[in-house]
Amino acid sequence: MLKSVNFIFALLFAGVTILGNTALAGEYKIGVLAKRGPAKAMQKWGATGEYLTKQIEGDEFTLVPLDFEQVFPAVENGEVDFFLVNSSMFVTAQVKYGAEAIATMINSRQGQALNSFGGVIFTYVDRDDIKTLADVKGKNFMAVQDSSFGGWQMAYKEFLDQGIDPASEFTSLQFGGSHDNVVFAVQNGAVDVGTVRTDTLERMAAAGDIAMSEFKILAQKKYDDFPFVVSTALYPEWPMAKLAKTPAEVSQRVAKALLGMSADDPAAKSAKIVGWTAPMDYQVVEELQKILHVGAYE
């Protein structure tokens, strides 16, 4: 009888130990804005989940592609633990749901490390009737999505700064759903003018989908050490952020691992980034939201 009791006790103790070890191993989901579709998002960011799983012993990280309409429900309902979205969507989540940036990505483009980006406003090259932003009045315009930072909100502010109200002075304002769709819509004449985030045109040209010579850039600006065509101010790049519910010790481990990512790591190469830096100041993004009455200030 005593042996039976001891055996049962041993099993119970083993069970507690196993459960304890299971509790120590965390499973965490990283929501990522799939601005070019879920397949491309996984192709680009899936290796980052693998990198974090490898770097942080005992924890497992999986990527969850989210379209523009899925991001805030996922954050509000706690369906993810971390998320990687455009800077404006992050600010909305920060103000409304207590999210916190833990790192900012450093993009790798044309051999340069970039922690800022902008928007580009463009038309087809043969549109002799469209030379300036003022010429966009009375035209059909396409942006990516109303919540797209580089693919709409930056351009929106640029128009307002020039005294042009898209809501009343465009013949139509359409949303293409992805950056590529906007470029193709301008290319084939479905719309007169479009806007996408910087590096989109160059990326599509490098892939052979378009030629840069097909397009005319409106309100083009020049910034030192910024290699892409651009029509707007520059703003801080996308942050990796934690939800308010995500434990601080977990986010600290993730931040440390991201900051330690080298440019030649497979995760960095897949994402086409140099790596990560300490979170930048996103106050300028919040100010844009206040001016446009969008995001957290809609």
PLY file of the C-alpha trace (Angstrom):
ply
format ascii 1.0
element vertex 298
property float x
property float y
property float z
element edge 297
property int vertex1
property int vertex2
end_header
0.00 0.00 0.00
2.83 2.37 0.90
4.56 1.63 -2.41
1.33 2.45 -4.28
0.95 5.76 -2.45
4.57 6.66 -3.16
4.12 5.74 -6.83
1.03 7.92 -7.12
2.79 10.76 -5.32
5.74 10.42 -7.70
3.42 10.64 -10.69
1.69 13.71 -9.28
5.03 15.37 -8.58
6.21 14.57 -12.10
2.99 16.02 -13.46
3.51 19.27 -11.56
7.07 19.47 -12.84
6.00 18.91 -16.43
3.21 21.46 -16.15
5.64 23.88 -14.55
8.05 23.51 -17.44
5.21 23.99 -19.89
4.19 27.18 -18.14
7.70 28.51 -18.45
7.66 27.99 -22.22
5.65 30.84 -23.71
3.92 30.83 -27.06
3.60 34.32 -28.52
1.97 35.65 -31.66
3.27 38.58 -33.69
0.68 40.27 -35.86
2.16 41.83 -38.99
0.42 44.17 -41.41
0.21 42.25 -44.69
0.22 45.29 -46.96
0.99 43.12 -50.02
-1.03 40.08 -48.94
-0.52 37.28 -46.38
1.77 35.12 -48.53
4.26 37.94 -49.08
4.04 38.93 -45.41
5.00 35.40 -44.33
7.75 35.27 -46.93
9.17 38.52 -45.62
8.65 38.17 -41.85
8.31 34.45 -41.13
12.05 34.17 -40.54
11.80 36.83 -37.82
9.54 34.52 -35.82
12.05 31.71 -36.33
14.90 34.02 -35.28
13.16 35.00 -32.03
12.30 31.38 -31.25
15.95 30.45 -31.72
17.34 33.40 -29.76
14.95 33.23 -26.79
15.22 29.78 -25.27
11.93 28.31 -24.11
9.72 30.73 -26.03
8.05 30.21 -29.40
7.03 33.01 -31.77
4.68 32.72 -34.73
3.73 35.33 -37.32
0.09 36.20 -37.97
-0.54 38.17 -41.21
-3.23 40.80 -40.77
-4.89 42.96 -43.41
-5.68 46.60 -42.73
-9.11 45.80 -41.31
-7.88 43.03 -39.00
-5.14 44.87 -37.12
-7.15 46.80 -34.53
-9.60 43.99 -33.68
-6.59 41.70 -33.13
-4.97 44.27 -30.84
-8.17 45.19 -28.99
-9.13 41.55 -28.40
-5.63 40.46 -27.43
-5.36 37.96 -30.28
-1.65 38.77 -30.66
1.09 39.60 -28.17
3.24 41.81 -30.40
2.52 43.55 -33.67
4.40 45.14 -36.56
2.37 47.77 -38.42
2.84 51.17 -40.03
3.75 54.06 -37.78
0.31 55.66 -37.86
-1.50 52.43 -36.97
0.95 51.98 -34.09
0.14 55.45 -32.74
-3.58 54.64 -32.90
-2.97 51.44 -30.92
-0.74 53.32 -28.49
-3.34 56.01 -27.75
-6.42 53.76 -27.75
-5.10 50.48 -26.34
-1.90 51.29 -24.44
0.49 49.64 -26.89
4.21 50.36 -26.54
6.98 50.40 -29.15
9.94 48.20 -28.26
12.09 48.65 -31.40
12.10 50.44 -34.77
13.13 48.69 -37.97
16.07 49.93 -40.03
15.27 49.37 -43.68
17.91 48.30 -46.17
17.38 49.90 -49.55
19.89 50.40 -52.35
22.75 49.75 -49.97
21.59 52.32 -47.43
20.26 51.94 -43.90
17.05 53.95 -43.50
14.93 54.51 -40.40
12.47 56.88 -42.08
10.18 56.81 -45.10
7.69 58.96 -46.97
4.96 58.92 -49.58
5.18 59.46 -53.32
2.42 61.00 -55.45
2.57 60.11 -59.14
0.77 60.00 -62.46
1.49 58.40 -65.82
4.26 60.04 -67.77
2.08 61.04 -70.73
-0.36 63.05 -68.60
0.60 66.53 -69.81
-2.44 67.94 -67.99
-1.02 66.92 -64.59
2.20 68.64 -63.58
1.58 69.88 -60.03
-0.55 68.96 -57.02
-3.01 71.68 -58.02
-3.60 69.79 -61.28
-4.95 66.83 -59.29
-8.12 68.81 -58.62
-10.97 67.28 -60.59
-9.06 64.04 -61.16
-9.62 60.44 -60.08
-7.20 59.54 -57.27
-6.24 56.20 -55.76
-4.53 55.51 -52.42
-3.80 52.20 -50.71
-6.17 52.35 -47.72
-7.47 55.10 -45.49
-5.33 53.72 -42.64
-2.21 53.39 -44.83
0.39 55.84 -43.56
2.80 56.02 -46.50
0.09 55.01 -48.94
-2.40 57.76 -48.08
-2.10 59.81 -44.88
1.24 61.40 -45.75
-0.09 62.46 -49.16
-3.34 63.63 -47.59
-1.39 66.01 -45.34
0.68 67.20 -48.30
-2.48 68.13 -50.20
-3.92 69.98 -47.19
-0.63 71.85 -46.76
-1.05 73.05 -50.36
-4.63 74.17 -49.70
-6.19 71.24 -51.55
-9.01 69.28 -49.91
-9.20 65.77 -51.39
-12.70 65.22 -50.00
-14.19 68.03 -52.05
-11.72 68.65 -54.90
-11.00 65.16 -56.25
-13.53 63.70 -58.67
-13.13 60.41 -56.81
-10.97 58.93 -54.07
-10.55 55.17 -54.31
-8.55 52.68 -52.25
-6.69 49.90 -54.04
-6.04 47.72 -51.01
-2.33 47.24 -51.76
0.55 49.38 -52.97
1.03 47.30 -56.10
-2.64 47.68 -57.05
-2.34 51.47 -56.94
0.72 51.46 -59.19
-0.95 49.18 -61.73
-4.13 51.29 -61.68
-2.13 54.40 -62.63
-0.12 52.44 -65.16
-3.18 51.15 -67.01
-5.12 54.39 -66.79
-7.82 53.18 -64.40
-7.13 56.29 -62.29
-5.38 59.58 -63.01
-3.11 59.89 -59.96
-2.01 57.62 -57.13
0.08 57.53 -53.97
2.15 54.76 -52.36
4.92 54.58 -49.77
8.46 55.37 -50.86
10.51 52.51 -52.35
7.40 50.89 -53.88
8.08 52.15 -57.41
11.76 51.27 -57.22
11.00 47.81 -55.82
8.48 47.06 -58.58
10.88 48.37 -61.22
13.66 46.13 -59.90
11.27 43.17 -60.14
10.51 44.03 -63.76
6.83 44.81 -63.12
7.12 48.45 -64.22
9.65 50.96 -65.50
10.38 54.11 -63.53
10.26 56.05 -66.80
6.54 55.29 -67.07
5.69 57.64 -64.21
5.85 61.33 -63.40
6.49 62.27 -59.75
4.47 65.20 -58.40
5.77 67.66 -55.79
9.08 65.80 -55.76
11.36 66.53 -52.80
15.03 65.80 -52.13
16.50 64.69 -48.81
20.15 64.05 -48.05
20.98 60.32 -48.05
17.43 59.35 -49.02
17.58 57.39 -52.30
13.92 57.18 -53.38
11.52 59.46 -55.20
9.37 61.18 -52.58
6.63 63.82 -52.42
6.11 64.25 -48.68
7.93 64.79 -45.41
9.80 61.80 -43.95
8.51 59.96 -40.89
9.93 57.26 -38.58
9.83 53.67 -39.84
7.55 50.89 -38.58
7.96 49.84 -34.95
7.68 46.44 -33.34
5.20 46.98 -30.51
3.84 45.09 -27.52
0.29 44.99 -26.26
-0.46 46.39 -22.83
-1.12 42.82 -21.60
2.20 41.43 -22.79
4.53 40.91 -19.80
7.40 43.40 -19.58
9.99 40.67 -19.11
8.89 38.99 -22.35
8.99 42.24 -24.34
12.44 42.97 -22.92
13.71 39.62 -24.18
12.20 40.29 -27.61
13.65 43.81 -27.78
17.11 42.55 -26.81
16.97 39.84 -29.47
15.81 42.26 -32.18
18.50 44.82 -31.33
21.07 42.03 -31.59
19.98 40.98 -35.10
22.84 41.36 -37.58
22.39 42.55 -41.16
23.56 39.18 -42.52
21.09 37.13 -40.47
18.56 35.23 -42.61
15.73 37.06 -40.81
17.15 40.46 -41.77
17.77 39.35 -45.35
14.23 37.98 -45.72
12.77 41.21 -44.40
15.21 43.31 -46.45
16.26 45.25 -43.37
19.59 46.08 -41.78
18.19 45.27 -38.36
16.50 47.12 -35.50
17.21 50.11 -33.31
15.77 51.53 -30.09
12.21 52.81 -30.62
12.08 56.21 -32.28
9.91 59.14 -31.20
6.50 58.87 -32.90
5.19 62.24 -31.69
5.38 63.67 -35.23
3.07 60.87 -36.38
0.58 61.65 -33.63
0.62 65.32 -34.66
-0.23 64.29 -38.24
-3.19 62.29 -36.93
-4.45 65.30 -35.00
-4.21 67.55 -38.07
-5.95 65.05 -40.35
-8.45 63.85 -37.72
-7.53 60.24 -38.50
-6.48 57.21 -36.47
-6.80 57.83 -32.75
-8.16 61.33 -33.47
-10.74 60.44 -36.11
0 1
1 2
2 3
3 4
4 5
5 6
6 7
7 8
8 9
9 10
10 11
11 12
12 13
13 14
14 15
15 16
16 17
17 18
18 19
19 20
20 21
21 22
22 23
23 24
24 25
25 26
26 27
27 28
28 29
29 30
30 31
31 32
32 33
33 34
34 35
35 36
36 37
37 38
38 39
39 40
40 41
41 42
42 43
43 44
44 45
45 46
46 47
47 48
48 49
49 50
50 51
51 52
52 53
53 54
54 55
55 56
56 57
57 58
58 59
59 60
60 61
61 62
62 63
63 64
64 65
65 66
66 67
67 68
68 69
69 70
70 71
71 72
72 73
73 74
74 75
75 76
76 77
77 78
78 79
79 80
80 81
81 82
82 83
83 84
84 85
85 86
86 87
87 88
88 89
89 90
90 91
91 92
92 93
93 94
94 95
95 96
96 97
97 98
98 99
99 100
100 101
101 102
102 103
103 104
104 105
105 106
106 107
107 108
108 109
109 110
110 111
111 112
112 113
113 114
114 115
115 116
116 117
117 118
118 119
119 120
120 121
121 122
122 123
123 124
124 125
125 126
126 127
127 128
128 129
129 130
130 131
131 132
132 133
133 134
134 135
135 136
136 137
137 138
138 139
139 140
140 141
141 142
142 143
143 144
144 145
145 146
146 147
147 148
148 149
149 150
150 151
151 152
152 153
153 154
154 155
155 156
156 157
157 158
158 159
159 160
160 161
161 162
162 163
163 164
164 165
165 166
166 167
167 168
168 169
169 170
170 171
171 172
172 173
173 174
174 175
175 176
176 177
177 178
178 179
179 180
180 181
181 182
182 183
183 184
184 185
185 186
186 187
187 188
188 189
189 190
190 191
191 192
192 193
193 194
194 195
195 196
196 197
197 198
198 199
199 200
200 201
201 202
202 203
203 204
204 205
205 206
206 207
207 208
208 209
209 210
210 211
211 212
212 213
213 214
214 215
215 216
216 217
217 218
218 219
219 220
220 221
221 222
222 223
223 224
224 225
225 226
226 227
227 228
228 229
229 230
230 231
231 232
232 233
233 234
234 235
235 236
236 237
237 238
238 239
239 240
240 241
241 242
242 243
243 244
244 245
245 246
246 247
247 248
248 249
249 250
250 251
251 252
252 253
253 254
254 255
255 256
256 257
257 258
258 259
259 260
260 261
261 262
262 263
263 264
264 265
265 266
266 267
267 268
268 269
269 270
270 271
271 272
272 273
273 274
274 275
275 276
276 277
277 278
278 279
279 280
280 281
281 282
282 283
283 284
284 285
285 286
286 287
287 288
288 289
289 290
290 291
291 292
292 293
293 294
294 295
295 296
296 297
